[in-house]
Every structure is written in structure tokens, then in C-alpha cells.
Amino acid sequence: MNWTLVESDEALAQALETLSGATEVAVDTEFMRRNSYYPHVALLQLCTDDHAWLIDPLKVSELESLRTLMTDPKCLKILHSCSEDLEVFRYWLGIVPTPLVDTQRATALLGKGFGLGYRALIELLLGVELDKGETRSDWLKRPLSESQCHYAALDVLELVPAWKILRELAESQSRMDWILAEGEEAIRLLIDRDKDVYRRLKSASRLSPLQLEALRQICEWREGVARSVDKPRGWIVDDKACIAIAQAMPGEPDALAELDVLPSSVLRKQGETLLGCVRAAQELPVAELPVALPGPLATPQRNLLKALRQFARGVAEDMNVAPEILISTADLELIVREASGADIVEPQRWQGWRADAVIAPLRAFLPGAA
């Protein structure tokens, strides 16, 4: 196995010089995120063929050339299950790799299985069984061991031949455009994850527009604090407490305390701030309140959803695509609501190859649903 541990700016410059001009680079990261809001990068692995460069981010500082490589439009970045890696790059380098291919998504689009982990992918495509090795390793501890480096190198060394197999399949099935579009969708999902966090909380659909605005105020405050102290948002105020406060709309400290949803320390330090979020919502003009979230589907709609899901599975089977990546349950529900007369905003993922191959037939399956 060929790999080089890069522990200086000089060595990094040499590695990037070797990688310059590459049209494809396999990419992976090791990071720690046990008790933090942000993922903290501990290692970056890059590979173009049969040699891996293990870049120690704790030892290098000249990162502009690395940013250039990661955003080079002529170099395709190959990652597996990339969502967390994209978060790492955004926090560490302020960019995300682009253009990119997520081999987990590519595998599903090529009918080879949905949600395969890296070890399962390598075993499926290459017949190689990888050891779990350093899965639970402390990647921020230095020096890195030989075993850690070996494990990390495999994450990109085996990804290169696996991607070559997937690329040949994609080209033979004329699906490279689909796979590249899924890479763009992965980046959009990362961006959207930071938007309107309050709308994704369980039970948020039960709130009135006024209560929903209070929840929005609380969640935005919580998000700001979590980022500033780099702690999980649930450590600031958990989701259930956010919902309970928004639902009750307490006006006084005693009313907030009676909800019994906050630890005494949080109540003492942040109680007035939380009450301020409620007051800010109450002061907002009615016309500026958020639109209430749609409630659960009615029984007839649930029956339609079941039929639509079954039809979607048939479409996926005909296309030899994993049904889970073809369209999500949330999107199927959106189509049912649209067919029932609701105004919807089309997700961007409904465009491109999905527009004619997936969305149009699904819409046609439920014409004028009541």
C-alpha cells in the first residue's frame, strides 16, 4: 500500500503539485464531532490512482492551493456518503468540493443498492473485505499511528477502482449526468439544512402561525448560541422544550417555569431571552407571520400516498434504480397534496432528469385527486 503522511506546508505543496492536472480525485476526511456543533477536521485523504496523500490539517496552514484543487471545475471529486464530509470542508476551508460524485448515490442510481456503506460498497464491487480497523479512533490525537494511516489510506485507495467500475456502468447506461446532478443536490441539501430549522421540528405542524413564529425566534436564537459556543443545539435547549414554549407562549417567568421543560440553570440564565422570543413573535404583524405547516394527511390522502408509493416502486424497477433515491416519501406526499388541490413549491430536485422520467408519470398517476 502506497501512502504519504503530509505534515508540513512544504510537503502539502509537493502533494498538490503531484495532483495538479488530475481530472478525478478520490476524497475522504476523518473528523471528530462528539460534543460540538461543528465537525472538527482531523485528516484529509486524497488519491488519484494508487497513491494516497494523508494531509494532517493540524500541521499545515497554507490552504489556498487546496481550496483551488477542491473547487477546480476540471477535476471531479469522488466521495462516498459525502454529507458529513461537505460539512467538514465548509467549516474548515469555507468551501465545498465541486464538482463532485457521491459513490453511495451513484450506486443507487445504477441499481446496485441503496445506502451502502463504504465497506459494503468495496465488497460488492471489488470483492475486498475491509477491516473495521480504526473506526472508533481518536483522530485528533497525535502522533497518528501506522494503523490509523493504513485505515485512512484505504478509504481513498479502494475508492478509486470502485469508482472506475461505477463510471463504466454509468457511461454504458448514459447516467453520468444523473450522477453529477446528484452531487449538486448533495450540496443543496447541505445549504438547505441551515434554513428554517424550526420547520423540521417534530410537532411543529400543530402550531398556529403565531406559535410557529415564536418557535422560529427561539430556534434562531438557539442556533446562534450553539454556533458561538460550538456545542450541539440540543445542549442549549432541546427540541421538546422549544416546542413546549412556543405552544404555551408564556408571558412571565413563573409561567415559563411552570412548563417544567428547562433545567434550572437554563431557566435562570436564558429565561428572559426565551420570553423575549415569545414577545417578539407577539409584536409581529399578522401579515408577517409564517404560514402554518400542513398537518398530517387525511385518510383518503394516505391511501393515495400508499398507491403512489407502489407505483413509484414500479417506475424505479423499470429504470433499474433504487426506489429510495428515485423519490423520497416527503416528495411523494407533496405530489399527493398537489393533486388534492394544495399550492406547493416545487423542490429544485424535481427538475433535470427527474422532471420527465419521474415527476411527470407520478403526477399523471393521480390526476385530479380529491
Salt bridges, closest charged atoms under 4 A:
GLU7 OE2 - LYS59 NZ 3.30
GLU24 OE1 - ARG167 NH1 2.54
ASP49 OD1 - LYS164 NZ 3.80
ASP56 OD1 - ARG142 NH2 2.85
GLU64 OE1 - ARG67 NH1 3.11
GLU87 OE1 - ARG33 NH2 3.00
GLU87 OE2 - ARG193 NH1 2.88
ASP102 OD2 - ARG105 NE 3.95
GLU182 OE1 - ARG105 NH1 2.81
GLU182 OE2 - ARG354 NH1 2.69
GLU185 OE1 - ARG188 NH2 2.83
GLU185 OE2 - ARG349 NH1 3.95
ASP192 OD1 - LYS195 NZ 3.67
ASP194 OD2 - ARG90 NH2 2.90
ASP194 OD1 - ARG227 NH2 3.97
GLU213 OE2 - ARG216 NH2 2.69
GLU220 OE2 - ARG216 NH1 2.79
GLU223 OE2 - ARG233 NH2 2.56
ASP230 OD2 - HIS40 NE2 2.61
ASP239 OD1 - ARG222 NH1 2.81
GLU272 OE2 - ARG279 NH2 2.43
ASP331 OD2 - ARG349 NE 2.65
GLU333 OE2 - ARG337 NH2 2.89
GLU338 OE1 - ARG363 NE 2.92
GLU346 OE2 - ARG363 NH2 2.59
